[in-house]
């Protein structure tokens, strides 16, 4: 929640920098209290509910979208074990052997929050935005899932912790550098593009494009219900960045991790690993924002063509290539 809150601030700071103007600089020193001012504004605004026969669903939509966005963080390993006062402390909530499937399952439920909210708004622009969002997310989930299949074939596991553990090996004599990005570059590119579409970020923000649909699926929302939709988008951006870092960039592994653990202790290596993971996550968040303020928006037919005619065939080709290489090396 805190990262999502300050991601809104970072977005405006970067937007100001890219557009050669000042960003938010009034609330507090250097504008650092601007997210808190935004939060107070969201909580104190008038809560308007349109004349809809589905008021319960109108309230359920943003709540479901926010809940599913938060739940996905429960299976991400944020670091290795810490040894404190004779106890081993795991830096994750749950280590399940189907963590990848869990993430995809929970993310797919979030589509229902958008669809329910747009339909219950009793507004044609909101409904059109919800239909766009659901069709877009379903389309790109296929390519994203296929890109992960190739990674699962390579690692032989669906556990995020095991996937991260395998990336702690040596590459070119450097410990902690056996990252999957070197073995699955095409899968990473497909996953990255699909992550932009899944989080409704530019250039794939067709469900809420202001020029056509006023505000898209959250046109009729106000107060903290609108805040839930907006904050959930930034939480999804944070979680997708964490998944990119975990699946392809070693997670909490970093070059020289073995040396640090041997000479400076396991706790020091773990703490540096947590800092390394969040550094990777913050880089991907910056990349999301960089793309938003650099590239124009796709047309909707271009978006669907890219998903169905380009990314899915590429993902299938990547699976075949990965299987061929695995069979060749096993022989």
C-alpha positions as CSV (number, residue, x, y, z in Angstrom):
1,X,0.0,0.0,0.0
2,X,2.8,2.4,0.8
3,X,4.6,1.7,-2.4
4,X,1.4,2.1,-4.4
5,X,0.8,5.4,-2.6
6,X,4.2,6.8,-3.4
7,X,4.1,5.4,-6.9
8,X,1.4,7.9,-7.7
9,X,3.8,10.6,-6.5
10,X,6.7,9.2,-8.5
11,X,4.5,9.0,-11.6
12,X,3.8,12.8,-11.4
13,X,7.4,13.6,-10.7
14,X,8.6,11.7,-13.7
15,X,5.8,13.1,-15.9
16,X,6.9,16.6,-15.0
17,X,10.5,15.7,-15.8
18,X,9.7,14.2,-19.1
19,X,7.5,17.1,-20.1
20,X,10.0,19.7,-18.9
21,X,7.9,21.2,-16.1
22,X,7.6,21.1,-12.4
23,X,6.0,18.1,-10.7
24,X,4.1,18.3,-7.4
25,X,6.2,20.4,-5.0
26,X,3.7,22.2,-2.7
27,X,2.6,19.6,-0.1
28,X,5.5,19.2,2.3
29,X,9.2,19.4,1.5
30,X,9.8,18.6,-2.2
31,X,6.2,17.6,-2.4
32,X,6.7,14.4,-0.4
33,X,3.4,14.8,1.4
34,X,1.4,15.0,-1.8
35,X,0.3,11.3,-1.6
36,X,-1.0,11.8,1.9
37,X,-3.0,14.9,0.7
38,X,-4.4,12.8,-2.1
39,X,-5.4,10.1,0.4
40,X,-7.2,12.6,2.6
41,X,-8.9,14.0,-0.5
42,X,-10.1,10.5,-1.5
43,X,-11.5,9.7,1.9
44,X,-13.3,13.1,2.4
45,X,-14.8,13.5,-1.1
46,X,-18.6,13.0,-1.5
47,X,-19.3,9.3,-2.1
48,X,-21.7,9.4,-5.1
49,X,-23.6,6.3,-6.1
50,X,-25.5,6.6,-9.4
51,X,-29.1,5.6,-9.8
52,X,-28.4,1.9,-10.5
53,X,-30.4,-1.2,-9.6
54,X,-27.2,-3.0,-8.7
55,X,-25.8,-0.9,-5.8
56,X,-24.3,-3.9,-4.0
57,X,-22.4,-4.9,-7.2
58,X,-21.3,-1.3,-7.7
59,X,-19.6,-1.4,-4.2
60,X,-18.3,-5.0,-4.7
61,X,-16.4,-4.2,-8.0
62,X,-13.6,-1.9,-6.6
63,X,-13.4,-4.0,-3.4
64,X,-12.8,-7.2,-5.4
65,X,-10.3,-5.5,-7.7
66,X,-8.3,-4.2,-4.7
67,X,-8.5,-7.4,-2.7
68,X,-7.2,-9.6,-5.6
69,X,-4.4,-7.1,-6.2
70,X,-3.2,-7.4,-2.6
71,X,-3.5,-11.2,-2.3
72,X,-1.0,-11.9,-5.1
73,X,1.9,-10.6,-2.9
74,X,1.5,-13.5,-0.4
75,X,3.5,-16.0,-2.5
76,X,6.4,-13.8,-3.6
77,X,9.7,-14.5,-1.8
78,X,11.1,-11.2,-0.7
79,X,14.4,-12.5,0.7
80,X,16.3,-15.5,2.0
81,X,16.1,-16.6,5.6
82,X,17.1,-14.4,8.5
83,X,18.6,-15.9,11.7
84,X,17.4,-13.7,14.6
85,X,17.7,-14.7,18.3
86,X,17.9,-18.4,17.6
87,X,15.0,-18.4,15.2
88,X,14.8,-18.7,11.4
89,X,12.6,-16.0,9.9
90,X,11.3,-16.6,6.4
91,X,10.8,-13.4,4.4
92,X,7.6,-14.6,2.6
93,X,4.0,-15.3,3.7
94,X,3.4,-18.6,1.9
95,X,5.6,-21.0,0.0
96,X,3.2,-23.2,-2.0
97,X,4.3,-25.6,-4.8
98,X,1.9,-24.0,-7.3
99,X,2.6,-20.4,-6.6
100,X,2.7,-19.5,-10.3
101,X,-0.8,-21.0,-10.8
102,X,-2.0,-19.2,-7.7
103,X,-0.8,-15.8,-9.0
104,X,-2.5,-16.4,-12.4
105,X,-5.7,-17.6,-10.7
106,X,-6.0,-14.6,-8.4
107,X,-5.1,-12.1,-11.2
108,X,-7.8,-13.6,-13.4
109,X,-10.4,-13.0,-10.6
110,X,-9.5,-9.3,-10.7
111,X,-11.1,-9.1,-14.1
112,X,-14.5,-9.7,-12.5
113,X,-14.0,-6.7,-10.3
114,X,-13.6,-4.4,-13.3
115,X,-16.5,-6.1,-15.2
116,X,-18.9,-6.0,-12.3
117,X,-18.0,-2.3,-11.6
118,X,-18.5,-1.2,-15.2
119,X,-21.7,-3.1,-15.6
120,X,-23.2,-2.0,-12.3
121,X,-22.5,1.7,-13.1
122,X,-25.4,1.8,-15.5
123,X,-23.3,3.9,-17.9
124,X,-22.5,3.1,-21.5
125,X,-19.0,4.4,-21.3
126,X,-18.3,2.4,-18.1
127,X,-19.7,-0.7,-19.7
128,X,-17.7,-0.3,-22.8
129,X,-14.5,0.2,-20.8
130,X,-15.3,-2.9,-18.7
131,X,-15.8,-5.0,-21.9
132,X,-12.5,-3.7,-23.3
133,X,-10.7,-4.4,-20.0
134,X,-12.0,-8.0,-19.7
135,X,-11.4,-8.9,-23.4
136,X,-7.9,-7.3,-23.2
137,X,-6.9,-9.1,-20.0
138,X,-8.2,-12.4,-21.1
139,X,-6.4,-12.2,-24.5
140,X,-3.1,-11.2,-23.0
141,X,-3.3,-13.7,-20.1
142,X,-3.0,-16.5,-22.8
143,X,0.3,-15.3,-24.1
144,X,1.5,-14.6,-20.6
145,X,0.6,-18.1,-19.5
146,X,2.3,-19.6,-22.5
147,X,5.5,-17.6,-21.8
148,X,5.5,-19.0,-18.3
149,X,5.1,-22.6,-19.6
150,X,8.5,-22.4,-21.2
151,X,10.0,-21.1,-18.0
152,X,8.4,-23.9,-16.0
153,X,9.8,-26.5,-18.5
154,X,13.2,-25.0,-17.9
155,X,13.0,-24.9,-14.1
156,X,10.8,-27.9,-13.5
157,X,8.8,-26.3,-10.7
158,X,5.9,-23.9,-10.1
159,X,7.2,-22.7,-6.7
160,X,8.5,-19.1,-6.9
161,X,10.9,-19.8,-4.1
162,X,12.4,-22.7,-5.9
163,X,12.6,-20.7,-9.2
164,X,14.5,-18.0,-7.3
165,X,16.7,-20.6,-5.6
166,X,17.8,-22.0,-8.9
167,X,18.9,-18.6,-10.1
168,X,21.4,-18.4,-7.3
169,X,23.9,-20.6,-9.1
170,X,27.1,-19.6,-10.9
171,X,27.3,-18.1,-14.4
172,X,30.7,-17.3,-15.9
173,X,32.2,-18.0,-12.5
174,X,30.0,-15.4,-10.7
175,X,27.7,-16.7,-7.9
176,X,24.1,-15.5,-7.8
177,X,24.0,-14.6,-11.5
178,X,22.3,-17.7,-13.1
179,X,19.2,-15.6,-14.0
180,X,16.5,-16.9,-16.3
181,X,16.7,-13.8,-18.5
182,X,19.8,-15.3,-20.0
183,X,18.0,-18.5,-20.8
184,X,14.5,-17.1,-21.7
185,X,15.0,-13.7,-23.3
186,X,12.0,-14.1,-25.7
187,X,9.8,-15.4,-22.8
188,X,10.7,-12.3,-20.8
189,X,9.8,-9.9,-23.6
190,X,6.4,-11.6,-24.1
191,X,5.8,-11.5,-20.3
192,X,6.8,-7.9,-20.1
193,X,4.5,-6.8,-22.9
194,X,1.6,-8.8,-21.5
195,X,2.3,-7.3,-18.1
196,X,1.7,-3.8,-19.5
197,X,-1.6,-5.0,-21.0
198,X,-2.7,-6.8,-17.8
199,X,-2.1,-3.7,-15.7
200,X,-3.9,-1.5,-18.2
201,X,-0.9,0.7,-18.6
202,X,0.0,2.9,-21.6
203,X,0.2,2.0,-24.4
204,X,-2.4,-0.6,-23.5
205,X,-4.7,1.7,-21.4
206,X,-7.7,1.4,-23.8
207,X,-10.2,0.4,-21.1
208,X,-9.9,3.9,-19.5
209,X,-8.7,6.2,-22.3
210,X,-10.1,9.6,-21.5
211,X,-10.3,10.7,-25.2
212,X,-13.0,8.1,-26.0
213,X,-14.6,6.8,-22.8
214,X,-14.5,9.7,-20.3
215,X,-12.9,7.5,-17.6
216,X,-13.7,4.0,-18.7
217,X,-14.9,1.5,-16.2
218,X,-14.6,3.9,-13.3
219,X,-16.4,6.8,-14.9
220,X,-19.2,6.8,-12.3
221,X,-17.0,6.2,-9.2
222,X,-15.9,8.8,-6.7
223,X,-14.3,9.0,-3.2
224,X,-12.4,6.0,-2.0
225,X,-14.2,3.6,-4.4
226,X,-12.4,5.4,-7.2
227,X,-9.3,5.4,-5.0
228,X,-9.5,1.6,-4.9
229,X,-9.5,1.3,-8.6
230,X,-6.6,3.7,-9.0
231,X,-4.5,2.3,-6.2
232,X,-5.1,-1.3,-7.3
233,X,-3.6,-0.4,-10.6
234,X,-0.4,0.7,-9.0
235,X,-0.4,-2.3,-6.7
236,X,-0.7,-4.6,-9.8
237,X,2.1,-2.6,-11.3
238,X,4.3,-3.3,-8.2
239,X,3.3,-7.0,-8.1
240,X,4.0,-7.5,-11.8
241,X,7.4,-5.8,-11.4
242,X,8.1,-8.2,-8.5
243,X,7.2,-11.1,-10.6
244,X,9.4,-9.9,-13.5
245,X,12.3,-9.6,-11.0
246,X,11.5,-13.0,-9.4
247,X,11.0,-15.0,-12.5
248,X,13.7,-13.6,-14.8
249,X,16.1,-11.4,-12.9
250,X,17.1,-13.7,-10.0
251,X,14.7,-12.3,-7.3
252,X,16.8,-11.6,-4.2
253,X,19.9,-13.1,-5.8
254,X,22.7,-10.7,-6.9
255,X,26.3,-11.1,-8.2
256,X,28.7,-12.2,-5.5
257,X,26.0,-13.4,-3.1
258,X,28.0,-16.5,-2.2
259,X,31.1,-14.4,-1.3
260,X,29.0,-12.0,0.9
261,X,27.4,-14.9,2.7
262,X,30.8,-16.6,3.3
263,X,32.7,-13.5,4.5
264,X,30.0,-11.2,6.0
265,X,27.4,-13.7,7.2
266,X,24.1,-15.0,6.1
267,X,22.0,-12.2,7.6
268,X,24.1,-9.5,5.7
269,X,23.7,-11.4,2.5
270,X,19.9,-11.7,3.1
271,X,19.5,-8.0,3.8
272,X,21.5,-7.0,0.7
273,X,19.3,-9.5,-1.3
274,X,16.1,-7.7,-0.1
275,X,17.6,-4.4,-1.2
276,X,18.6,-5.9,-4.5
277,X,15.1,-7.3,-5.1
278,X,13.4,-4.0,-4.4
279,X,16.0,-2.1,-6.5
280,X,15.0,-4.4,-9.5
281,X,11.3,-3.8,-8.7
282,X,11.7,0.0,-8.5
283,X,13.6,-0.1,-11.9
284,X,10.6,-1.9,-13.5
285,X,8.2,0.6,-11.9
286,X,10.2,3.4,-13.4
287,X,10.2,1.6,-16.8
288,X,6.4,1.4,-16.6
289,X,6.2,5.2,-16.0
290,X,8.9,5.9,-18.7
291,X,6.8,4.0,-21.3
292,X,3.6,5.8,-20.2
293,X,5.0,9.3,-20.9
294,X,6.9,8.3,-24.0
295,X,4.7,6.1,-26.2
296,X,1.3,6.9,-27.7
297,X,-1.8,4.7,-27.1
298,X,-2.6,1.8,-29.4
299,X,-5.8,1.5,-31.3
300,X,-8.0,-1.2,-30.0
301,X,-7.7,-3.4,-33.2
302,X,-3.9,-3.0,-33.0
303,X,-3.9,-4.1,-29.4
304,X,-6.0,-7.3,-30.2
305,X,-3.9,-8.1,-33.3
306,X,-0.7,-7.8,-31.2
307,X,-2.1,-10.2,-28.6
308,X,-3.6,-12.9,-30.8
309,X,-1.5,-12.7,-34.0
310,X,2.0,-11.9,-32.7
311,X,2.5,-12.7,-29.0
312,X,0.6,-16.0,-28.9
313,X,2.4,-17.5,-31.9
314,X,5.7,-16.2,-30.5
315,X,5.0,-17.8,-27.1
316,X,4.1,-21.1,-28.8
317,X,7.4,-20.9,-30.8
318,X,9.3,-20.2,-27.6
319,X,7.8,-23.3,-26.0
320,X,8.8,-25.5,-29.0
321,X,12.3,-24.0,-29.0
322,X,12.7,-24.5,-25.2
323,X,11.6,-28.1,-25.5
324,X,14.0,-28.8,-28.4
325,X,16.9,-27.3,-26.5
326,X,16.1,-29.3,-23.3
327,X,15.9,-32.5,-25.2
328,X,19.1,-31.8,-27.1
329,X,21.0,-31.1,-23.8
330,X,19.5,-34.1,-22.0
331,X,20.8,-36.4,-24.7
